[in-house]
């Protein structure tokens, strides 16, 4: 097989893996892990009291809006990807220049 055909087949496979679960079940619920975790904790121990509160919630006197939480998560993700890409780029260039293993 040509390299182009393999790439095309893999791309189609990846898209199918991403989108088939979205349409496979009509009654599927998409919830965050925080919600699922708090539900399980309440089932196990209904009298559970957290030992700490989020600092930002103390500063502003309530929960952050969902849009702000999403923004902070995206910024955190972008910084992490930038750091990983930087170091991977350095490793590739180091190998190209023959400076290290």
MMTF fields as JSON, N, C-alpha, C and O atoms, coordinates in Angstrom:
{
  "mmtfVersion": "1.0.0",
  "mmtfProducer": "UNKNOWN",
  "numBonds": 403,
  "numAtoms": 404,
  "numGroups": 101,
  "numChains": 1,
  "numModels": 1,
  "chainsPerModel": [1],
  "groupsPerChain": [101],
  "chainIdList": ["A"],
  "bondAtomList": [4, 2, 8, 6, 12, 10, 16, 14, 20, 18, 24, 22, 28, 26, 32, 30, 36, 34, 40, 38, 44, 42, 48, 46, 52, 50, 56, 54, 60, 58, 64, 62, 68, 66, 72, 70, 76, 74, 80, 78, 84, 82, 88, 86, 92, 90, 96, 94, 100, 98, 104, 102, 108, 106, 112, 110, 116, 114, 120, 118, 124, 122, 128, 126, 132, 130, 136, 134, 140, 138, 144, 142, 148, 146, 152, 150, 156, 154, 160, 158, 164, 162, 168, 166, 172, 170, 176, 174, 180, 178, 184, 182, 188, 186, 192, 190, 196, 194, 200, 198, 204, 202, 208, 206, 212, 210, 216, 214, 220, 218, 224, 222, 228, 226, 232, 230, 236, 234, 240, 238, 244, 242, 248, 246, 252, 250, 256, 254, 260, 258, 264, 262, 268, 266, 272, 270, 276, 274, 280, 278, 284, 282, 288, 286, 292, 290, 296, 294, 300, 298, 304, 302, 308, 306, 312, 310, 316, 314, 320, 318, 324, 322, 328, 326, 332, 330, 336, 334, 340, 338, 344, 342, 348, 346, 352, 350, 356, 354, 360, 358, 364, 362, 368, 366, 372, 370, 376, 374, 380, 378, 384, 382, 388, 386, 392, 390, 396, 394, 400, 398],
  "bondOrderList": [1, 1, 1, 1, 1, 1, 1, 1, 1, 1, 1, 1, 1, 1, 1, 1, 1, 1, 1, 1, 1, 1, 1, 1, 1, 1, 1, 1, 1, 1, 1, 1, 1, 1, 1, 1, 1, 1, 1, 1, 1, 1, 1, 1, 1, 1, 1, 1, 1, 1, 1, 1, 1, 1, 1, 1, 1, 1, 1, 1, 1, 1, 1, 1, 1, 1, 1, 1, 1, 1, 1, 1, 1, 1, 1, 1, 1, 1, 1, 1, 1, 1, 1, 1, 1, 1, 1, 1, 1, 1, 1, 1, 1, 1, 1, 1, 1, 1, 1, 1],
  "groupList": [{"groupName": "UNK", "atomNameList": ["N", "CA", "C", "O"], "elementList": ["N", "C", "C", "O"], "formalChargeList": [0, 0, 0, 0], "bondAtomList": [1, 0, 2, 1, 3, 2], "bondOrderList": [1, 1, 2], "singleLetterCode": "X", "chemCompType": "L-PEPTIDE LINKING"}],
  "groupTypeList": [0, 0, 0, 0, 0, 0, 0, 0, 0, 0, 0, 0, 0, 0, 0, 0, 0, 0, 0, 0, 0, 0, 0, 0, 0, 0, 0, 0, 0, 0, 0, 0, 0, 0, 0, 0, 0, 0, 0, 0, 0, 0, 0, 0, 0, 0, 0, 0, 0, 0, 0, 0, 0, 0, 0, 0, 0, 0, 0, 0, 0, 0, 0, 0, 0, 0, 0, 0, 0, 0, 0, 0, 0, 0, 0, 0, 0, 0, 0, 0, 0, 0, 0, 0, 0, 0, 0, 0, 0, 0, 0, 0, 0, 0, 0, 0, 0, 0, 0, 0, 0],
  "groupIdList": [1, 2, 3, 4, 5, 6, 7, 8, 9, 10, 11, 12, 13, 14, 15, 16, 17, 18, 19, 20, 21, 22, 23, 24, 25, 26, 27, 28, 29, 30, 31, 32, 33, 34, 35, 36, 37, 38, 39, 40, 41, 42, 43, 44, 45, 46, 47, 48, 49, 50, 51, 52, 53, 54, 55, 56, 57, 58, 59, 60, 61, 62, 63, 64, 65, 66, 67, 68, 69, 70, 71, 72, 73, 74, 75, 76, 77, 78, 79, 80, 81, 82, 83, 84, 85, 86, 87, 88, 89, 90, 91, 92, 93, 94, 95, 96, 97, 98, 99, 100, 101],
  "secStructList": [7, 7, 2, 2, 2, 2, 2, 2, 2, 2, 2, 2, 2, 2, 2, 2, 2, 2, 2, 2, 2, 2, 2, 2, 7, 6, 6, 7, 7, 7, 7, 7, 2, 2, 2, 2, 2, 2, 2, 2, 2, 2, 2, 2, 7, 6, 6, 7, 7, 7, 1, 7, 7, 7, 2, 2, 2, 2, 2, 2, 6, 1, 7, 7, 7, 2, 2, 2, 2, 2, 2, 2, 2, 2, 2, 2, 2, 2, 2, 2, 2, 2, 2, 2, 2, 2, 2, 2, 2, 2, 2, 2, 2, 2, 2, 2, 2, 6, 7, 7, 7],
  "xCoordList": [0.841, 0.0, 0.882, 1.976, 0.376, 1.091, 0.945, -0.018, 1.917, 1.913, 0.688, 0.108, 0.311, -0.833, -2.128, -2.982, -2.279, -3.471, -3.548, -4.623, -2.415, -2.383, -2.775, -3.552, -2.242, -2.579, -4.06, -4.698, -4.614, -6.039, -6.897, -7.863, -6.548, -7.303, -7.207, -8.205, -6.034, -5.878, -6.659, -7.233, -6.686, -7.446, -8.937, -9.62, -9.438, -10.849, -11.148, -12.175, -10.269, -10.448, -10.501, -11.33, -9.635, -9.61, -10.906, -11.474, -11.375, -12.633, -13.802, -14.677, -13.822, -14.883, -14.827, -15.861, -13.626, -13.488, -13.99, -14.517, -13.831, -14.252, -15.757, -16.369, -16.359, -17.758, -18.775, -19.933, -18.412, -19.375, -19.943, -21.152, -19.132, -19.717, -20.726, -21.628, -20.59, -21.543, -22.941, -23.932, -23.021, -24.311, -24.771, -25.88, -23.944, -24.256, -25.405, -26.277, -25.405, -26.454, -27.154, -26.513, -28.46, -29.235, -29.427, -29.648, -29.345, -29.587, -28.3, -28.331, -27.178, -25.891, -25.823, -26.276, -25.25, -25.062, -23.567, -22.772, -23.212, -21.82, -21.669, -22.094, -21.073, -20.854, -19.382, -18.617, -19.001, -17.6, -17.229, -18.098, -15.953, -15.481, -15.693, -15.848, -15.702, -15.956, -17.356, -17.554, -18.32, -19.697, -19.827, -20.487, -19.198, -19.276, -18.591, -19.083, -17.475, -16.748, -17.533, -17.592, -18.134, -18.907, -20.141, -20.553, -20.728, -21.882, -21.48, -22.196, -20.349, -19.882, -19.542, -19.853, -18.906, -18.558, -19.822, -19.858, -20.855, -22.109, -22.773, -23.39, -22.653, -23.225, -22.489, -23.109, -21.168, -20.363, -20.491, -20.707, -20.358, -20.396, -21.19, -20.669, -22.442, -23.307, -22.923, -23.329, -22.155, -21.752, -20.38, -19.792, -19.86, -18.519, -18.441, -19.298, -17.413, -17.143, -15.751, -14.786, -15.617, -14.297, -13.393, -13.858, -12.096, -11.153, -10.577, -9.926, -10.8, -10.28, -11.281, -12.096, -11.187, -12.024, -11.117, -9.99, -11.59, -10.783, -10.482, -11.364, -9.244, -8.808, -9.563, -9.98, -9.739, -10.406, -11.85, -12.357, -12.51, -13.892, -13.955, -14.921, -12.939, -12.904, -12.703, -13.307, -11.849, -11.542, -12.738, -12.983, -13.486, -14.605, -15.936, -16.939, -15.959, -17.173, -18.193, -19.377, -17.784, -18.693, -17.969, -16.75, -18.741, -18.128, -17.819, -18.48, -16.801, -16.48, -17.525, -18.032, -17.852, -18.75, -18.091, -16.865, -18.908, -18.4, -17.48, -16.515, -17.769, -16.941, -15.536, -14.553, -15.445, -14.137, -13.351, -12.143, -14.036, -13.364, -12.825, -11.703, -13.621, -13.173, -11.975, -11.028, -12.013, -10.897, -9.624, -8.566, -9.716, -8.527, -7.999, -6.786, -8.893, -8.467, -7.765, -6.751, -8.298, -7.669, -6.305, -5.371, -6.177, -4.875, -3.872, -2.731, -4.296, -3.428, -3.003, -1.839, -3.93, -3.619, -2.63, -1.679, -2.848, -1.955, -0.539, 0.425, -0.406, 0.922, 1.591, 2.772, 0.851, 1.425, 1.862, 2.941, 1.032, 1.387, 2.602, 3.48, 2.664, 3.817, 5.114, 6.137, 5.076, 6.277, 6.702, 7.881, 5.745, 6.074, 6.619, 7.609, 5.983, 6.447, 7.835, 8.653, 8.108, 9.424, 10.508, 11.514, 10.307, 11.329, 11.444, 12.539, 10.33, 10.424, 11.169, 11.954, 10.936, 11.667, 13.151, 13.975, 13.487, 14.915, 15.557, 16.693, 14.832, 15.391, 15.602, 16.616, 14.646, 14.767, 15.952, 16.744, 16.074, 17.19, 18.527, 19.522, 18.556, 19.799, 20.244, 21.428, 19.275, 19.613, 20.06, 20.983, 19.413, 19.793, 21.231, 21.978, 21.593, 22.923, 23.953, 25.155, 23.478, 24.382, 25.05, 26.167, 24.364, 24.972, 24.654, 25.267, 23.744, 23.435, 22.41, 21.748, 22.304, 21.359, 20.329, 19.419],
  "yCoordList": [-1.192, 0.0, 1.249, 1.269, 2.26, 3.523, 4.192, 3.967, 5.004, 5.712, 6.625, 6.767, 7.234, 8.141, 7.387, 7.912, 6.179, 5.367, 4.965, 4.986, 4.604, 4.218, 5.397, 5.243, 6.566, 7.764, 8.075, 8.415, 7.962, 8.223, 7.237, 7.637, 5.952, 4.943, 5.174, 5.044, 5.51, 5.787, 7.03, 7.065, 8.034, 9.249, 8.939, 9.393, 8.178, 7.785, 6.966, 7.178, 6.034, 5.213, 6.073, 5.832, 7.06, 7.933, 8.736, 8.865, 9.277, 10.02, 9.121, 9.543, 7.901, 6.97, 6.649, 6.576, 6.457, 6.187, 7.353, 7.149, 8.565, 9.743, 9.981, 10.397, 9.723, 10.112, 9.0, 9.294, 7.756, 6.659, 6.622, 6.444, 6.781, 6.768, 7.885, 7.73, 8.995, 10.09, 9.73, 10.206, 8.884, 8.55, 7.132, 6.743, 6.364, 4.969, 4.828, 3.975, 5.657, 5.589, 6.924, 7.966, 6.89, 8.133, 8.609, 9.797, 7.689, 8.049, 8.278, 8.321, 8.426, 8.608, 10.002, 10.981, 10.066, 11.339, 11.611, 10.726, 12.842, 13.233, 14.131, 15.287, 13.601, 14.369, 14.382, 13.522, 15.36, 15.473, 14.482, 13.937, 14.254, 13.318, 13.884, 13.125, 15.209, 15.801, 15.451, 15.115, 15.53, 15.201, 13.729, 13.388, 12.861, 11.425, 11.095, 10.269, 11.727, 11.469, 11.907, 11.183, 13.081, 13.565, 12.699, 12.512, 12.173, 11.282, 10.0, 9.536, 9.43, 8.191, 8.443, 7.616, 9.577, 9.889, 10.02, 9.546, 10.65, 10.781, 9.433, 9.216, 8.514, 7.177, 6.402, 5.677, 6.552, 5.797, 6.385, 5.655, 7.709, 8.368, 9.661, 10.663, 9.639, 10.8, 11.972, 13.102, 11.733, 12.8, 13.369, 14.041, 13.125, 13.58, 15.093, 15.751, 15.64, 17.07, 17.284, 16.716, 18.081, 18.324, 19.047, 19.854, 18.749, 19.363, 20.667, 21.403, 20.962, 22.201, 22.734, 21.997, 24.037, 24.673, 25.284, 25.676, 25.37, 26.025, 27.477, 28.203, 27.891, 29.237, 30.311, 31.316, 30.105, 31.12, 31.308, 32.429, 30.225, 30.348, 31.154, 31.884, 31.036, 31.85, 33.322, 34.197, 33.591, 34.975, 35.697, 36.86, 35.025, 35.697, 35.453, 36.072, 34.573, 34.343, 33.45, 33.536, 32.603, 31.685, 30.894, 30.987, 30.109, 29.297, 30.132, 31.132, 29.7, 30.329, 29.943, 28.821, 30.862, 30.481, 29.405, 29.322, 28.591, 27.497, 27.964, 27.278, 29.135, 29.653, 29.981, 29.743, 30.528, 30.884, 29.613, 29.549, 28.608, 27.337, 26.725, 26.219, 26.769, 26.235, 27.016, 26.429, 28.332, 29.162, 28.809, 28.644, 28.691, 28.349, 26.969, 26.763, 26.027, 24.691, 24.735, 24.064, 25.519, 25.627, 26.292, 25.877, 27.31, 27.965, 26.985, 26.91, 26.233, 25.23, 24.189, 23.791, 23.749, 22.77, 23.341, 22.665, 24.567, 25.214, 25.345, 25.112, 25.716, 25.827, 24.458, 24.332, 23.447, 22.097, 21.588, 21.01, 21.798, 21.369, 22.14, 21.567, 23.432, 24.236, 23.733, 23.663, 23.381, 22.876, 21.537, 21.323, 20.646, 19.334, 19.489, 18.849, 20.335, 20.539, 21.163, 20.81, 22.08, 22.704, 21.664, 21.623, 20.827, 19.837, 18.738, 18.236, 18.366, 17.386, 17.982, 17.287, 19.25, 19.915, 19.985, 19.815, 20.235, 20.27, 18.903, 18.802, 17.849, 16.501, 16.169, 15.574, 16.552, 16.275, 17.042, 16.48, 18.302, 19.097, 18.586, 18.609, 18.132, 17.592, 16.356, 16.175, 15.512, 14.311, 14.698, 14.093, 15.699, 16.133, 16.664, 16.427, 17.366, 17.93, 16.92, 17.179, 15.77, 14.705, 15.001, 14.548, 15.772, 16.157, 15.22, 15.33, 14.327, 13.48, 12.429, 12.453, 11.529, 10.433, 10.563, 9.739],
  "zCoordList": [0.0, 0.0, 0.0, 0.563, -0.636, -0.638, 0.722, 1.456, 1.023, 2.297, 2.416, 3.492, 1.302, 1.3, 1.623, 2.337, 1.11, 1.367, 2.835, 3.435, 3.404, 4.819, 5.697, 6.64, 5.392, 6.174, 6.062, 7.058, 4.865, 4.668, 5.461, 6.111, 5.41, 6.163, 7.673, 8.383, 8.16, 9.59, 10.007, 11.096, 9.162, 9.472, 9.549, 10.468, 8.599, 8.63, 9.877, 10.521, 10.226, 11.414, 12.676, 13.554, 12.772, 13.951, 14.055, 15.14, 12.922, 12.957, 13.354, 14.11, 12.857, 13.236, 14.722, 15.385, 15.243, 16.678, 17.517, 18.611, 17.018, 17.771, 17.691, 18.675, 16.529, 16.34, 16.513, 16.812, 16.345, 16.524, 17.94, 18.089, 18.987, 20.335, 20.576, 21.399, 19.879, 20.062, 19.589, 20.143, 18.556, 17.977, 18.312, 17.945, 18.995, 19.27, 20.271, 20.103, 21.297, 22.319, 22.415, 22.555, 22.339, 22.402, 23.84, 24.075, 24.805, 26.196, 26.981, 28.21, 26.297, 26.977, 27.586, 26.995, 28.772, 29.445, 29.534, 29.85, 29.253, 29.348, 30.568, 30.556, 31.6, 32.806, 33.147, 32.71, 33.926, 34.309, 35.391, 36.072, 35.544, 36.564, 37.962, 38.918, 38.091, 39.403, 39.883, 41.05, 38.983, 39.345, 39.719, 40.7, 38.938, 39.216, 40.538, 41.305, 40.8, 42.048, 43.268, 44.262, 43.202, 44.347, 44.583, 45.728, 43.524, 43.663, 44.383, 45.27, 44.009, 44.646, 46.109, 46.966, 46.405, 47.796, 48.629, 49.764, 48.096, 48.838, 49.066, 50.109, 48.094, 48.274, 49.358, 50.136, 49.411, 50.38, 51.78, 52.747, 51.887, 53.195, 53.054, 52.564, 53.481, 53.294, 54.192, 53.924, 55.241, 56.151, 55.838, 56.686, 54.665, 54.293, 54.247, 53.658, 54.868, 54.812, 54.222, 54.733, 53.168, 52.588, 53.583, 54.388, 53.515, 54.458, 53.919, 54.661, 52.658, 52.071, 51.051, 50.496, 50.828, 49.814, 48.76, 49.065, 47.526, 46.494, 46.86, 47.319, 46.656, 47.043, 46.267, 46.843, 44.983, 44.169, 44.62, 44.624, 44.996, 45.47, 46.756, 46.978, 47.611, 48.827, 48.491, 49.112, 47.503, 47.148, 46.546, 46.869, 45.675, 45.011, 45.712, 45.359, 46.686, 47.456, 46.788, 47.112, 45.875, 45.207, 44.14, 43.994, 43.393, 42.345, 41.117, 40.837, 40.393, 39.117, 38.082, 38.103, 37.177, 36.075, 35.212, 35.14, 34.563, 33.74, 32.632, 32.295, 32.057, 30.97, 31.467, 30.765, 32.676, 33.235, 33.566, 33.337, 34.104, 34.382, 33.096, 33.068, 32.031, 30.743, 30.222, 29.699, 30.363, 29.92, 30.676, 30.068, 31.987, 32.781, 32.415, 32.36, 32.167, 31.767, 30.414, 30.22, 29.477, 28.15, 28.236, 27.549, 29.064, 29.244, 29.832, 29.377, 30.842, 31.459, 30.432, 30.395, 29.606, 28.567, 27.559, 27.167, 27.145, 26.188, 26.72, 25.991, 27.98, 28.592, 28.636, 28.312, 29.029, 29.093, 27.736, 27.606, 26.722, 25.368, 24.881, 24.236, 25.18, 24.779, 25.387, 24.706, 26.671, 27.342, 26.739, 26.456, 26.546, 25.964, 24.549, 24.195, 23.735, 22.363, 22.332, 21.482, 23.241, 23.301, 23.558, 22.849, 24.568, 24.902, 23.842, 23.586, 23.232, 22.15, 20.958, 20.312, 20.661, 19.591, 19.874, 18.975, 21.126, 21.497, 21.322, 20.861, 21.689, 21.52, 20.046, 19.68, 19.202, 17.77, 17.188, 16.432, 17.532, 17.015, 17.529, 16.804, 18.758, 19.334, 18.554, 18.273, 18.213, 17.429, 16.022, 15.476, 15.435, 14.093, 14.073, 13.124, 15.106, 15.17, 15.675, 15.633, 16.153, 16.609, 17.931, 18.184, 18.788, 20.062, 21.203, 22.265, 21.035, 22.182, 21.862, 20.825, 22.765, 22.636, 23.721, 23.811]
}
